[in-house]
Amino acid sequence: MGITFKAEIKKQEQRKDGTWNVKIRLIKDRKICWISTNYYVDKTQISRKSFEITDINVLNACHNIITSYQKTLLKLGQDADIYEAKYLAKYLIDFATKKTIDSSDMDFIKFGESHVVNLKEEKRDGYAKTIQNTLDWLKKHYNGLYITDITVKELENMQRKMLETMKQSSANIYLRNIRTLYNAFIKHSDNDDLIKTYPFRRFKFKKSDIQKERVLDVDTIRKIIFFPQHELKLVNFARDVFTLGFVLLGLNTKDLYCCGEDKKQYPGEGVDGRRLVYYRRKTIRKGKESKTAPLVPDEIKPIFDKYRDKNGQRVFDFYKRYSTNTFFYKAVNKGLKEICKNLGLEDTITTYYYRHSFATIARNDCGEDKYDISRCLTHSSGLDVTDRYMHEDWSVLDRIQRKVIDLVFHGK
């Protein structure tokens, strides 16, 4: 945290009686403030040259005060990072007198950074990254931001600033992240006044830009899956990963990359007979409900076996090819871009497309129920319908998967 204390006097603040009030100097993040004490010293109790306190009794008394402050900081833990120096000093004084500090004195951005740390500890790295991006934007535009600064008017001002450099859809993501942090702040501080003045009750989000649908028709899916062998290995690799992800119920690249990495945290994850058992990382906080187990059908068995991890540390060997999931999906997208050029497709297809396309084909072409499709994709809307999927009955998933495969691979 970089918080230090020292007992000293302020040379220029000599009183009329020739004494100085002894203060505890607090330094945090290179910012200084002083906490007054009940002790005073005169010229005989300080150094003539440096004006440092020399009186042992006064120094011992101040040492006791500093020790009590340090104990308070230990109790406060990481939350100490939330406060600026002057507000931390106020906290220490109020704590010593058994008062409660006003939560409006807490630094909103630093609170957000502590929230990011918590998200990472919960293995929610993706969400932590998007929250951190929002905090980086706030730090760029605000020297300091406190909870009481976040009003309807200020939110509208933020939105205007955001729209100078980004689209409305991106601005809405940032603003919703700020709302998430605001809600977490309320829960942390347990301050009813913040609930009464809740600015998001009256703030109106503008409609996001209309995004191009990330959906491919059956014919385009076929062209990618059956794209002929290419001289570039990356193109063949991208085609194979696209095929795996699509057939395995729209399994996204992060789950393909991570599957089987931690069998203690994700019990049973891996290959179980003809099934690939995995926990979707995005919804892992839901526990068992994030688990699914698509069949590995004969249509993709050669591709599935081609990328199996021979060491058995994970299901696939993608982690040996690319050091992070980010590098992995970027490589796949690069290969897909080349496929698009060869097929004469105007749009650049990414790994997001096969997941959206699987759901759309299952719904529109195969006539499947949207809640069953949500379960295939391990969406929260489908996970809530727990009465349909008791005792890990995967028959509904098998039926949908087979219908989509028959349509795309066999034209049935």
LUMTI-10306 format. One record per residue (C-alpha): residue number from 0; x, y, z. Coordinates in pm, whole numbers, plus 50000, padded with zeros to 5 digits. Layout:
NUM/X/Y/Z $
...
***
This chain:
0/50000/50000/50000 $
1/50296/50235/50057 $
2/50157/50401/50372 $
3/50407/50555/50617 $
4/50379/50748/50944 $
5/50617/50980/51127 $
6/50585/51214/51426 $
7/50700/51568/51344 $
8/50621/51938/51370 $
9/50554/52195/51100 $
10/50825/52456/51140 $
11/50610/52743/51012 $
12/50328/52670/51259 $
13/50491/52787/51582 $
14/50233/52910/51833 $
15/50248/53241/52017 $
16/50364/53066/52332 $
17/50667/52932/52141 $
18/50547/52571/52111 $
19/50454/52350/51820 $
20/50176/52096/51795 $
21/50311/51746/51734 $
22/50154/51587/51427 $
23/50160/51244/51274 $
24/50263/51276/50910 $
25/50085/51024/50685 $
26/50212/50956/50332 $
27/50011/50749/50086 $
28/50061/50736/49711 $
29/50307/51028/49742 $
30/50038/51245/49898 $
31/50095/51390/50246 $
32/49859/51492/50522 $
33/49902/51552/50896 $
34/49703/51426/51192 $
35/49717/51653/51496 $
36/49788/51504/51840 $
37/49738/51632/52194 $
38/50113/51680/52241 $
39/50320/52000/52213 $
40/50695/52061/52217 $
41/50914/52366/52261 $
42/51268/52449/52142 $
43/51427/52231/52408 $
44/51250/51922/52276 $
45/51352/51950/51911 $
46/51672/51962/51706 $
47/51783/52319/51629 $
48/51900/52229/51278 $
49/51647/51974/51153 $
50/51355/52065/51382 $
51/51302/51691/51441 $
52/51152/51589/51774 $
53/51414/51470/52027 $
54/51206/51430/52342 $
55/51191/51056/52421 $
56/50862/51074/52612 $
57/50687/51253/52326 $
58/50836/51012/52071 $
59/50719/50710/52273 $
60/50368/50855/52302 $
61/50358/50915/51926 $
62/50495/50566/51862 $
63/50190/50426/52048 $
64/49957/50634/51830 $
65/50129/50516/51511 $
66/50112/50155/51630 $
67/49736/50187/51682 $
68/49700/50333/51331 $
69/49897/50044/51183 $
70/49674/49793/51362 $
71/49370/49968/51219 $
72/49518/49943/50869 $
73/49571/49570/50916 $
74/49202/49532/50998 $
75/49109/49746/50700 $
76/49320/49527/50470 $
77/49301/49595/50095 $
78/49016/49841/50148 $
79/49280/50092/50260 $
80/49369/50131/49892 $
81/49027/50281/49830 $
82/49098/50596/50033 $
83/49307/50895/49940 $
84/49556/51012/50204 $
85/49332/51282/50353 $
86/49033/51049/50377 $
87/49243/50769/50518 $
88/49361/51010/50788 $
89/48997/51091/50863 $
90/48920/50720/50881 $
91/49198/50663/51134 $
92/49081/50952/51349 $
93/48717/50842/51334 $
94/48809/50481/51404 $
95/49009/50588/51710 $
96/48702/50772/51839 $
97/48467/50490/51730 $
98/48302/50695/51456 $
99/48208/50565/51114 $
100/48350/50726/50804 $
101/48113/50851/50536 $
102/48133/50612/50241 $
103/48122/50911/50008 $
104/48485/50974/50103 $
105/48593/50651/49932 $
106/48764/50668/49594 $
107/48530/50508/49341 $
108/48804/50417/49094 $
109/49023/50253/49357 $
110/48721/50063/49483 $
111/48672/49945/49126 $
112/49029/49821/49110 $
113/48980/49620/49429 $
114/48664/49478/49270 $
115/48871/49369/48969 $
116/49109/49186/49202 $
117/48812/48999/49351 $
118/48685/48905/49005 $
119/49023/48763/48913 $
120/49030/48560/49233 $
121/48693/48418/49126 $
122/48854/48319/48791 $
123/48633/48570/48605 $
124/48925/48710/48407 $
125/48722/48812/48103 $
126/48477/49016/48307 $
127/48762/49162/48511 $
128/48925/49281/48189 $
129/48614/49465/48068 $
130/48570/49631/48410 $
131/48938/49732/48404 $
132/48893/49888/48058 $
133/48613/50101/48203 $
134/48830/50204/48497 $
135/49112/50299/48260 $
136/48870/50528/48078 $
137/48760/50687/48407 $
138/49122/50743/48515 $
139/49193/50911/48183 $
140/48907/51159/48227 $
141/48891/51211/48605 $
142/49166/51305/48850 $
143/48945/51180/49132 $
144/48598/51032/49137 $
145/48384/50974/49445 $
146/48051/50802/49476 $
147/47872/51133/49534 $
148/48015/51264/49204 $
149/47817/51005/49012 $
150/47486/51180/48948 $
151/47243/51164/48658 $
152/47399/51481/48518 $
153/47751/51340/48547 $
154/47646/51012/48383 $
155/47506/51211/48091 $
156/47835/51402/48077 $
157/48027/51072/48075 $
158/47812/50945/47791 $
159/47884/51255/47583 $
160/48258/51214/47639 $
161/48245/50847/47548 $
162/48059/50910/47223 $
163/48344/51134/47107 $
164/48567/50829/47064 $
165/48338/50522/47057 $
166/48005/50390/46936 $
167/47691/50389/47149 $
168/47712/50012/47202 $
169/48061/50047/47352 $
170/47953/50344/47563 $
171/47665/50138/47700 $
172/47905/49863/47803 $
173/48117/50116/47995 $
174/47812/50276/48157 $
175/47672/49938/48262 $
176/48010/49850/48412 $
177/47995/50174/48611 $
178/47648/50074/48729 $
179/47783/49732/48831 $
180/48059/49898/49035 $
181/47810/50141/49187 $
182/47592/49849/49299 $
183/47894/49668/49443 $
184/47992/49990/49621 $
185/47648/50013/49784 $
186/47673/49653/49901 $
187/48022/49716/50037 $
188/47936/50035/50225 $
189/47582/49939/50335 $
190/47481/50304/50295 $
191/47104/50359/50261 $
192/47157/50715/50138 $
193/47325/50583/49823 $
194/47015/50376/49754 $
195/46791/50681/49793 $
196/47000/50888/49550 $
197/47063/50600/49307 $
198/47134/50782/48978 $
199/47073/50489/48743 $
200/46705/50495/48836 $
201/46663/50812/48629 $
202/46952/50783/48386 $
203/46840/50666/48042 $
204/47065/50444/47835 $
205/47050/50525/47465 $
206/46977/50248/47219 $
207/47287/50068/47100 $
208/47393/50072/46738 $
209/47234/49800/46532 $
210/47497/49528/46509 $
211/47537/49305/46208 $
212/47402/48961/46288 $
213/47677/48708/46350 $
214/47483/48432/46180 $
215/47573/48218/45880 $
216/47327/48021/45672 $
217/47356/47646/45629 $
218/47520/47675/45287 $
219/47800/47903/45418 $
220/47859/47677/45718 $
221/47900/47384/45477 $
222/48150/47576/45263 $
223/48369/47646/45567 $
224/48349/47296/45717 $
225/48424/47130/45381 $
226/48679/47390/45272 $
227/48952/47197/45080 $
228/49300/47142/45213 $
229/49502/47464/45185 $
230/49876/47524/45148 $
231/49868/47740/45463 $
232/49851/47530/45778 $
233/49679/47812/45967 $
234/49385/47802/45723 $
235/49337/47427/45775 $
236/49372/47475/46151 $
237/49105/47749/46153 $
238/48867/47530/45950 $
239/48914/47241/46193 $
240/48859/47454/46504 $
241/48551/47612/46345 $
242/48413/47263/46275 $
243/48484/47139/46628 $
244/48326/47443/46791 $
245/48018/47433/46571 $
246/47941/47061/46607 $
247/48013/47053/46983 $
248/47704/47268/47047 $
249/47873/47600/46968 $
250/48159/47537/47211 $
251/48354/47864/47228 $
252/48729/47892/47185 $
253/48808/47955/47552 $
254/48640/47629/47653 $
255/48812/47443/47371 $
256/49144/47582/47488 $
257/49096/47528/47863 $
258/48898/47204/47872 $
259/49055/46960/48118 $
260/49310/47204/48261 $
261/49202/47167/48626 $
262/49024/46846/48713 $
263/49004/46938/49083 $
264/48813/47258/49019 $
265/48615/47106/48731 $
266/48546/46744/48840 $
267/48475/46503/48558 $
268/48585/46743/48285 $
269/48734/46562/47988 $
270/48642/46277/47757 $
271/48391/46033/47904 $
272/48321/45757/47657 $
273/48173/45924/47349 $
274/48111/46254/47528 $
275/48316/46566/47590 $
276/48234/46681/47942 $
277/48316/47043/48016 $
278/48220/47340/48232 $
279/48161/47663/48046 $
280/48411/47911/48190 $
281/48181/48210/48146 $
282/47911/48058/48369 $
283/48133/47853/48602 $
284/48020/48058/48903 $
285/47685/47881/48864 $
286/47856/47558/48967 $
287/47716/47231/48834 $
288/47465/47411/48615 $
289/47747/47523/48381 $
290/47833/47162/48301 $
291/47742/47007/47968 $
292/47845/46698/47773 $
293/47795/46693/47395 $
294/47852/46376/47200 $
295/48160/46351/46980 $
296/47992/46226/46661 $
297/48161/46024/46388 $
298/48149/46325/46155 $
299/48418/46507/46354 $
300/48596/46214/46521 $
301/48908/46239/46298 $
302/48943/46613/46372 $
303/48876/46556/46742 $
304/49148/46290/46763 $
305/49389/46497/46553 $
306/49411/46768/46822 $
307/49391/46549/47133 $
308/49656/46623/47395 $
309/49881/46318/47399 $
310/50005/46404/47749 $
311/49651/46409/47886 $
312/49696/46738/48069 $
313/49403/46884/47874 $
314/49158/46750/47620 $
315/49314/46935/47327 $
316/49673/47036/47256 $
317/49588/47397/47167 $
318/49769/47519/47479 $
319/50093/47373/47337 $
320/50043/47559/47011 $
321/49949/47894/47169 $
322/50052/48021/47511 $
323/49717/48191/47587 $
324/49356/48159/47482 $
325/49378/48510/47333 $
326/49657/48410/47095 $
327/49463/48093/47013 $
328/49139/48259/46902 $
329/49324/48539/46721 $
330/49509/48277/46518 $
331/49183/48098/46436 $
332/49023/48425/46329 $
333/49324/48503/46110 $
334/49283/48170/45934 $
335/48908/48225/45894 $
336/48979/48559/45731 $
337/49178/48380/45462 $
338/48895/48130/45413 $
339/48652/48419/45364 $
340/48876/48564/45092 $
341/48896/48231/44912 $
342/48519/48183/44931 $
343/48452/48537/44816 $
344/48261/48629/45131 $
345/48230/49001/45194 $
346/48209/48974/45572 $
347/48502/48864/45785 $
348/48386/48563/45983 $
349/48513/48508/46338 $
350/48474/48231/46594 $
351/48166/48410/46733 $
352/47975/48320/46418 $
353/47968/47943/46461 $
354/47814/47969/46808 $
355/47540/48210/46696 $
356/47486/48010/46377 $
357/47440/47680/46562 $
358/47166/47835/46775 $
359/46992/47999/46478 $
360/46998/47684/46264 $
361/46868/47476/46555 $
362/46583/47720/46609 $
363/46486/47830/46256 $
364/46582/47532/46041 $
365/46531/47247/46288 $
366/46239/47396/46484 $
367/46386/47335/46829 $
368/46265/47503/47148 $
369/46464/47812/47245 $
370/46504/47696/47607 $
371/46649/47366/47492 $
372/46888/47555/47267 $
373/46986/47777/47563 $
374/47077/47460/47752 $
375/47295/47349/47460 $
376/47480/47679/47477 $
377/47478/47682/47862 $
378/47309/48021/47859 $
379/47176/48147/48193 $
380/46819/48156/48055 $
381/46837/47785/47989 $
382/47023/47706/48309 $
383/46738/47848/48515 $
384/46498/47586/48376 $
385/46647/47320/48601 $
386/46335/47103/48612 $
387/46394/47005/48249 $
388/46747/46883/48303 $
389/46755/46688/48625 $
390/47006/46403/48674 $
391/47227/46514/48383 $
392/46996/46386/48111 $
393/47172/46487/47790 $
394/46913/46338/47553 $
395/46771/46679/47458 $
396/47120/46802/47365 $
397/47185/46485/47164 $
398/46862/46531/46968 $
399/46937/46894/46876 $
400/47298/46817/46789 $
401/47198/46530/46560 $
402/46936/46738/46379 $
403/47186/47018/46310 $
404/47457/46772/46199 $
405/47221/46587/45966 $
406/47112/46915/45806 $
407/47460/47063/45763 $
408/47663/46749/45687 $
409/47406/46532/45509 $
410/47140/46772/45386 $
411/46864/46580/45563 $
***
